[in-house]
Amino acid sequence: MLDTLKKFLAGVDADYADLRHELKKVTAVSFSGKELTGIGSNATDGFVARALAGGGLASVAFTKEADAPKALAAAVENARLIGRNIKKPVTLAPVEAVKDSFAPPLREDPRKVPMEEKLELLRRYNAIPLGHAQIASTAMAYADSTRERAFASTEGHEVRETLVTTRVVGEIIAREGSLSQNVRVAVGGSQGFHHVRGQEEAFEARTKIALDLLKAEPVCGGTYDCVLNPSLAGVFAHEAFGHFSEADIVETLPAMRERMRLGSRLGSEVLSITDDATMPDQLGFYKYDDEGVPVRRRALLENGVLTGRLHSRRTAAEFGEPVSGHTVAEDFRFAPIVRMGTIFIERGPHTLEALLETLGTGLFVLDAKGGQTAGEDFSFGAQYGYEVRGGRKGRMVRDLNVSGNLYRTLMAVTAVGSDFDLAKAGGCGKGQTNIRSCHGAPHVLIKNLVVGGA
């Protein structure tokens, strides 16, 4: 396929052009309660052409190889039209052309596992919560997805990479009388079917939480000092902070761009945040982005000071900052945009017990359950929590949401734990869905969070 892409690019009249081809294969199984609601596989493929010409950058998606010359010509024409209608011409930061082929080491390739085995695995996990009388329903889904990508450019890039994602995600709904409580469950990863094998304990643990929530009391709204667990702290790093580290978001927001100047102090000295998609055997791993650029570890916040940003080649040139390899598309239907890879809060020196002791009185808040951001302000649901008195975990509370202002909250991070956990099944819906977007953290102590009932 690379020779075919290079052949089509050879005659393009543009300052720069690239072609990406993808073959995408998806296998999925789903249950709603005891009912099998879906099972099947599909394979689709397509192309994305991009061109830089006359100061504009444009892309065209198409599905037939024979349409490549027409698509490239359209991309060039559209780029020139864009260039005539923008104030500042687009430029791309220079990068070294890469020639490489990479496939991840897999511990049991999900593509070689029979469908019957995938079905029985999901059926077994689904049966765990349904074995309890107070579990009213479940929604469980297995999926494995493979993107086989080939990328070539007029600068000499020739890159092949395969991305494989395997996961089981679900919801467990407990009910007693008129009270319903639900918790989420997720297992998975990017290096094989082994990520979803032998996970019975995870489904048993989540079922117990759902049942315990039927006996929990609603949280009393107010302002609390809180310890957040890795799930919730990781979502905070991703949603509240991480999106403003994506250069294409802040470049058109003058006030935010000024606030997010490199070298600005945004958080407390104990807080450091990194994006590192090069970490092996985790959900967000990849080697090359969809511009053929090797992904780099990027320190975003070091001891509270903004030190880095995530870029495409276009935004790196716009900001005069280094490329980072964070330009990712959902699949062959989309041109790539700036995306987080694996964003996380760096470890600190404290045990969880020490964090709770330092907290004294407050809340221990666990597991993200949706959320939203509006400029600097955020609000996240939490699946459950515990009251903390005298440094000891007390009764369970439910119906929590946590809200605050990004900058005040970054400064209110008081202590960071020495443990660490990354999401097993990620996802981000910024314009396009990215199922491999990963987040994580240690436990984190934050002062003065607003907590309300969901």
C-alpha positions, 0 to 999 in steps of 0.5 A: 500500500505504501508504494501505491500512496507514493505513486499518487503523491508523486504528481501533486502540485502542492507545497506539501501533501500526504495520504493515509490509508486505513483498514479498520476491523471491529468485533463486538458483542453486547448484552442488556441484562440476560439478553444478547443484543448484538454480535458481529464483525465488520471490516472497512477501509478508506483514505484521507488526503491532505494538502498544503497549498497557497497558504491553506491546509485542507483534507478530503476523505474517500473510500475508493483507491481509484478516487485518489487523484481526484481527492488529492486535486480537491484537497489542493484546490480547497487548500488554495481557496482557504489560503485566499480567505485567511489572514495568516498562511498555514505553515507546518513545523519541520520534522524528519521524514520517518520510514518504519513499520511497527506492530505492537507485541500482543499477548494473545491477538484478539483477532485469533480468538474465536467469536464463541470464546468472546461471547462466553467470556462476556456472558460469564462476566455479565452473569456475575452481577445478575446472580444477585437479586438486587441487581436489576439490570446490566449493560455489557459490551465486548469490543476489539478494534484494529486499525492498520494504518499506512502513511506517506507524504511528499516529504518522504514519510513511509510509516506503517503501524497497527493499533489493537484495542481490546476491552469490556465495558459495562454498567451494573444497575442495582435497585431497591424499591424506588432507589436505583444506583449504577456503577461502571466497570471496565477492563482492557488495553492495547496489547492483547486479549489477555487484558480481558481474561481472568477479570472476574474479581473486577466484576465481583468488586463492582457488583459489591459497590453497586449493592452497597450503594443501596445502603449508602446515604446521599452526600450532604452538599458543601465545601470539603477537603477531598482525597480523589482516587486515581480514576477521578484525579485522572479525569480531572487531569484529562478534562479540566487541565488536559484539553487546555494543553491541546494547542488547537483549543487554546490558539483561538482563545486569546484570554486562555492562550495568555493564561496558558503561556509556558512558564506560567505558574498554574498549580501548587508545587506538589503537582506535575502532569505529563502526557506519555503515550510511549509507555508500553502495555497501556491503553494509550500507547502508540509509536507514530501519530497520524502525521507520521510523527513519533510521539514524545513524552511531554511534561506539561506541568512541572511543580505547578509551572506550565512547561509543555503543550501538545501539538500538531505540525501546524500548531507547533509552527503557530506557537513556535514550539516543538512538535509532540506527535499528538495528532490523531484521527478516529479512523479513515473518515477523519483528518487528524486533530490534536489529542491527548495520548496518556495524560496523568498526574505524576506520583508523589511521596505519600501513601493513601493512609498518609493522605487520609490522615492529612485530610483529617475530616472530609471526603474520599471520592472515588471513580468518575461518572461523567462530567463537563467543562465550561471554560475554566469551570468543571463539574464531574460526577463520582460513582461513590465516596466515603466520609472521613473523620479523624483520618479514617474512612467512615460510612459510604455516601452516594449521589456526588458531584465535584465542581470547581475552577481549574486554576483554583483547584490546581493551586489547591492540590496539597499532597499527591500519593505514591501509588498510580493507576491508569484507565483500562478503557479510555475514551474522549469525544473531542470532535471525534471519538478516541477510544485509546485516550488514556488518563491516570493518577495517584490518589490526590488531596485537594482542599476546598472542593465544592461537592453537591448531590447528583 
